């Protein structure tokens, strides 16, 4: 059996382009699945991929301005 990749809260937050605190809030509320090991949250690669596939990641992009030129 192969061990599944685990991400720390900080690593997963970086991959999702969100703040670690935001991810912590999502983990506590159940918005994303994770496991608490001691005092640290860990997220499996599968759970992270499932979350991304569901389209639940808020993209932090600048809105495109249309028609505001000279």
Buried (B, 14 or more C-beta within 10 A) or exposed (E): EEEEEBBBBBBBBBBBEBEBEEBBEBBEEEEBBBEEEEEEBBBBEEBBEEBEEEEEBEEEEEEEEEEEEE
